[in-house]
Amino acid sequence: MPVDASSARHGPTLAEARQWSALAVATTGLAHLEATPPVPCQDAAGTRTTPRPVLVVADGAGSSSASDIGARAVVSAMLRLIETLEPQLAWLLDGPQEHSRETLKQFAELLVSHAQGTLIDRAAELSRPVRDLRCTLLLAVLGRERLLWLKVGDGELVLERAIPEPSSSSELAEGETPTLVPQLATLGERGKGEFANQTQFVDERLEVGQIQCGSETTEALTGIALMSDGAAEKLVSYDGTQVSGQLSHWLNDLRQERLRQRDLVRCFYSESFCRGTSGDDRSIALASCRLGDKR
């Protein structure tokens, strides 16, 4: 990978080429608030839009006593690392050249290795075992041509694309533009929760084979959503095949500059959202671009 920023640049930065907005929030679940004593929020979420959009969500293990500290540390470390690695990301995601899956995999492993090191160092500072700080990790970073994503453990990654409405496409007169509608789809395999013994965490024992990662084209991409399993309870079906249209409403409000953190917090604590759920912490990171912007 190149380390010279000038050699890796392909035209304007993504932030310059498209107008992206981003927002993140993490809320304490009702089960944690009502516990004796109350348990702090073990989720953390963060976003940046410059020099390129990046979203990070971490969900601390419920059985780990300081996982709230670990989740916050990992999110901060990932945001900083992505900024530091901008020349490499420009080479990897912005140019027309397709890179091998192995190259993308190695880069994702580098990111996770840094997250592991962050927890190991933080645990040493606190004189705690790393297990006390372990957390899941979701990350998406956007380039001009491709999006890189990675996943350790549960939670959901969702992409929104603008596709022609089938009914309008078949009835178009010559020269007319089809009506675009949002299409939502998940990435990665499902996580089933810590206590089903199927969730992995970022800690010193994490193996390379437990890291999910991949890349997606940015063609027609209009929105990205990362969420912890607590938020996904009401937004994504258990098998990942159905995604709530609420995400598209939020993404549209975000691109229209109408969505605030308080709107998400109110929704997460609403009776309709809490009914029939586990009361787990809820975190989400969103990014959306204006529909008229071109790649």
C-alpha positions as CSV (number, residue, x, y, z in Angstrom):
1,M,0.0,0.0,0.0
2,P,1.3,3.5,-0.8
3,V,2.2,5.8,2.1
4,D,2.5,8.9,-0.1
5,A,-0.7,10.8,0.0
6,S,0.0,12.6,-3.3
7,S,0.4,9.3,-5.2
8,A,-2.8,7.9,-3.8
9,R,-5.2,10.8,-4.5
10,H,-7.8,10.3,-7.3
11,G,-9.4,13.7,-7.8
12,P,-11.3,15.5,-5.0
13,T,-11.9,13.9,-1.7
14,L,-15.1,12.1,-1.1
15,A,-16.4,14.8,1.2
16,E,-15.8,17.3,-1.6
17,A,-17.3,15.1,-4.3
18,R,-20.5,14.3,-2.4
19,Q,-22.3,16.0,0.5
20,W,-22.5,13.5,3.3
21,S,-24.1,14.0,6.7
22,A,-23.6,11.7,9.6
23,L,-25.0,11.3,13.1
24,A,-24.4,8.8,16.0
25,V,-26.0,8.1,19.3
26,A,-25.7,5.5,22.1
27,T,-28.5,5.2,24.8
28,T,-28.7,3.2,28.0
29,G,-31.2,0.4,27.8
30,L,-34.1,0.2,30.2
31,A,-32.9,-3.1,31.6
32,H,-29.6,-1.3,32.5
33,L,-31.4,1.7,34.0
34,E,-33.6,-0.4,36.1
35,A,-30.9,-2.7,37.4
36,T,-29.7,-2.4,41.0
37,P,-27.3,-0.7,40.9
38,P,-27.9,0.8,37.5
39,V,-25.5,-0.3,34.7
40,P,-23.8,2.3,32.5
41,C,-24.4,2.3,28.8
42,Q,-22.0,-0.3,27.3
43,D,-22.6,0.8,23.7
44,A,-20.5,3.5,21.9
45,A,-20.9,5.0,18.5
46,G,-19.1,7.6,16.4
47,T,-18.9,9.1,13.0
48,R,-16.9,11.5,10.9
49,T,-17.4,12.9,7.4
50,T,-14.0,14.3,6.6
51,P,-11.8,13.5,4.8
52,R,-14.2,10.6,4.1
53,P,-17.3,9.2,5.9
54,V,-16.6,6.6,8.5
55,L,-19.0,5.0,11.0
56,V,-18.1,2.9,14.1
57,V,-20.2,1.1,16.6
58,A,-19.0,-1.0,19.5
59,D,-21.2,-3.0,22.0
60,G,-19.5,-3.9,25.3
61,A,-20.0,-7.5,26.5
62,G,-22.8,-7.6,29.1
63,S,-20.8,-10.0,31.3
64,S,-17.7,-7.7,31.3
65,S,-17.5,-5.2,34.1
66,A,-15.7,-2.4,32.3
67,S,-16.9,-3.0,28.7
68,D,-18.3,0.5,28.6
69,I,-14.8,1.8,28.8
70,G,-13.6,-0.7,26.2
71,A,-16.3,0.2,23.7
72,R,-15.6,4.0,24.0
73,A,-11.9,3.4,23.7
74,V,-12.3,1.3,20.5
75,V,-14.6,3.8,18.8
76,S,-12.2,6.7,19.5
77,A,-9.2,4.6,18.4
78,M,-10.9,3.5,15.1
79,L,-11.9,7.0,14.2
80,R,-8.4,8.3,14.8
81,L,-6.8,5.4,12.9
82,I,-9.0,5.9,9.9
83,E,-7.9,9.5,9.7
84,T,-4.2,8.5,10.1
85,L,-4.5,5.9,7.3
86,E,-6.1,8.3,4.7
87,P,-3.4,7.8,2.0
88,Q,-3.8,4.0,2.2
89,L,-7.6,4.3,2.1
90,A,-7.5,6.6,-0.9
91,W,-5.4,4.0,-2.7
92,L,-7.7,1.2,-1.6
93,L,-11.2,2.8,-2.0
94,D,-11.0,5.8,-4.3
95,G,-9.4,4.6,-7.5
96,P,-10.9,2.6,-10.4
97,Q,-8.6,-0.3,-9.7
98,E,-10.2,-3.3,-8.1
99,H,-8.2,-4.8,-5.3
100,S,-8.1,-8.4,-4.3
101,R,-10.2,-9.7,-1.5
102,E,-7.0,-10.7,0.3
103,T,-5.8,-7.1,0.2
104,L,-9.0,-5.8,1.7
105,K,-8.9,-8.6,4.3
106,Q,-5.4,-7.7,5.3
107,F,-6.5,-4.1,5.8
108,A,-9.5,-5.1,7.9
109,E,-7.3,-7.3,10.0
110,L,-4.9,-4.4,10.6
111,L,-7.8,-2.3,11.8
112,V,-9.0,-5.0,14.2
113,S,-5.4,-5.6,15.4
114,H,-5.3,-1.9,16.4
115,A,-8.6,-2.3,18.2
116,Q,-7.2,-5.3,20.1
117,G,-4.1,-3.3,21.0
118,T,-6.2,-0.5,22.2
119,L,-8.0,-2.7,24.7
120,I,-4.8,-4.4,25.8
121,D,-3.2,-1.1,26.6
122,R,-6.3,0.3,28.3
123,A,-6.7,-2.9,30.4
124,A,-3.1,-2.6,31.5
125,E,-3.7,1.0,32.6
126,L,-6.6,-0.1,34.7
127,S,-4.9,-3.2,36.0
128,R,-7.7,-5.3,34.6
129,P,-7.8,-8.4,32.4
130,V,-8.6,-7.6,28.8
131,R,-11.8,-9.7,29.1
132,D,-13.3,-6.9,31.3
133,L,-13.2,-4.5,28.4
134,R,-14.1,-6.7,25.4
135,C,-16.7,-5.4,22.9
136,T,-18.1,-6.1,19.4
137,L,-17.0,-3.9,16.5
138,L,-18.8,-2.6,13.4
139,L,-17.0,-0.3,11.0
140,A,-17.7,1.2,7.6
141,V,-15.5,3.6,5.7
142,L,-16.5,5.0,2.4
143,G,-14.4,5.7,-0.7
144,R,-15.3,7.2,-4.1
145,E,-15.6,3.7,-5.7
146,R,-15.9,1.3,-2.9
147,L,-17.1,0.9,0.7
148,L,-15.0,-1.2,3.1
149,W,-16.8,-2.8,6.1
150,L,-15.9,-5.1,8.9
151,K,-17.8,-6.8,11.6
152,V,-16.7,-8.6,14.8
153,G,-19.6,-10.1,16.8
154,D,-23.3,-9.1,16.5
155,G,-25.1,-6.0,15.4
156,E,-26.1,-5.0,11.9
157,L,-24.7,-3.1,9.0
158,V,-27.2,-1.8,6.5
159,L,-26.8,-0.1,3.1
160,E,-29.4,2.0,1.4
161,R,-29.4,2.4,-2.4
162,A,-31.6,4.4,-4.7
163,I,-33.1,2.1,-7.3
164,P,-35.7,2.7,-10.0
165,E,-39.2,1.9,-8.9
166,P,-40.3,-1.2,-11.0
167,S,-43.7,0.1,-11.8
168,S,-42.5,3.5,-13.0
169,S,-39.7,2.1,-15.1
170,S,-42.1,0.0,-17.3
171,E,-44.3,3.0,-18.0
172,L,-41.6,5.6,-18.8
173,A,-41.9,7.7,-22.0
174,E,-38.7,8.3,-23.9
175,G,-36.4,10.7,-22.1
176,E,-38.2,10.4,-18.8
177,T,-36.3,9.7,-15.6
178,P,-37.6,6.8,-13.4
179,T,-38.7,7.4,-9.9
180,L,-36.1,6.2,-7.4
181,V,-37.0,4.4,-4.2
182,P,-34.8,3.3,-1.3
183,Q,-33.6,-0.3,-1.1
184,L,-32.2,-1.5,2.2
185,A,-30.0,-4.6,2.6
186,T,-27.8,-6.0,5.4
187,L,-24.1,-7.0,5.2
188,G,-22.4,-9.9,6.9
189,E,-23.7,-13.0,8.7
190,R,-26.0,-12.8,11.7
191,G,-24.8,-12.6,15.3
192,K,-27.1,-14.4,17.8
193,G,-26.1,-12.7,21.0
194,E,-23.4,-13.3,23.6
195,F,-25.4,-15.9,25.7
196,A,-26.0,-18.1,22.7
197,N,-22.2,-18.6,22.5
198,Q,-22.2,-17.4,19.0
199,T,-20.9,-13.8,19.4
200,Q,-17.3,-12.9,19.0
201,F,-15.6,-10.0,20.8
202,V,-12.6,-7.9,20.2
203,D,-10.1,-9.1,22.9
204,E,-6.7,-10.8,23.0
205,R,-8.2,-14.1,22.0
206,L,-10.0,-13.0,18.8
207,E,-8.9,-15.1,15.8
208,V,-8.5,-13.8,12.3
209,G,-11.2,-16.2,11.1
210,Q,-13.8,-14.5,13.3
211,I,-13.5,-11.2,11.5
212,Q,-16.1,-10.6,8.8
213,C,-15.2,-8.0,6.2
214,G,-15.9,-7.0,2.6
215,S,-16.3,-4.2,0.1
216,E,-19.3,-2.9,-1.8
217,T,-19.6,-0.6,-4.8
218,T,-20.7,2.9,-4.1
219,E,-22.9,2.9,-7.2
220,A,-26.4,4.3,-6.2
221,L,-25.4,4.3,-2.5
222,T,-27.4,6.9,-0.6
223,G,-27.1,5.8,3.1
224,I,-25.3,3.7,5.6
225,A,-26.5,2.5,9.0
226,L,-24.6,0.6,11.7
227,M,-26.4,-0.5,14.9
228,S,-25.9,-2.6,18.0
229,D,-28.1,-5.6,18.5
230,G,-30.2,-3.6,20.9
231,A,-31.2,-1.2,18.2
232,A,-31.5,-3.9,15.6
233,E,-34.2,-5.7,17.7
234,K,-36.8,-3.4,16.2
235,L,-35.1,-2.4,12.9
236,V,-33.8,-5.7,11.4
237,S,-35.5,-9.1,11.3
238,Y,-33.8,-12.0,13.2
239,D,-32.5,-13.5,9.9
240,G,-31.5,-10.2,8.4
241,T,-33.7,-10.5,5.4
242,Q,-36.1,-7.6,6.3
243,V,-35.1,-4.1,7.3
244,S,-37.5,-1.5,8.7
245,G,-38.3,1.4,6.5
246,Q,-37.7,3.6,9.6
247,L,-34.1,3.6,8.6
248,S,-34.8,5.3,5.3
249,H,-36.9,7.9,7.0
250,W,-34.1,8.7,9.4
251,L,-31.6,8.8,6.5
252,N,-33.8,11.1,4.5
253,D,-34.3,13.4,7.5
254,L,-30.5,13.4,8.0
255,R,-29.7,14.4,4.4
256,Q,-32.4,17.1,4.8
257,E,-30.7,18.3,8.0
258,R,-33.8,17.5,10.0
259,L,-32.5,14.7,12.2
260,R,-31.0,15.3,15.6
261,Q,-29.6,13.0,18.3
262,R,-32.6,13.8,20.5
263,D,-35.0,12.4,17.8
264,L,-33.2,9.1,17.9
265,V,-33.1,9.0,21.7
266,R,-36.8,9.8,21.9
267,C,-37.6,7.0,19.5
268,F,-35.4,4.5,21.4
269,Y,-37.2,5.2,24.6
270,S,-40.7,5.3,23.1
271,E,-43.2,2.7,24.2
272,S,-43.6,1.3,20.7
273,F,-39.9,0.8,20.3
274,C,-39.4,-0.7,23.8
275,R,-42.4,-3.1,23.7
276,G,-41.3,-6.7,23.4
277,T,-37.6,-6.0,23.5
278,S,-34.9,-7.1,25.9
279,G,-34.2,-3.6,27.2
280,D,-30.6,-3.7,26.0
281,D,-28.5,-0.6,25.2
282,R,-29.2,0.9,21.8
283,S,-26.6,2.6,19.6
284,I,-26.7,3.6,15.9
285,A,-24.5,5.5,13.5
286,L,-26.0,6.9,10.3
287,A,-24.6,8.6,7.2
288,S,-26.5,9.7,4.1
289,C,-25.8,11.8,1.0
290,R,-28.0,14.2,-1.0
291,L,-29.9,12.3,-3.7
292,G,-28.7,14.7,-6.4
293,D,-25.0,14.1,-5.8
294,K,-23.0,12.1,-8.2
295,R,-20.2,9.6,-7.4
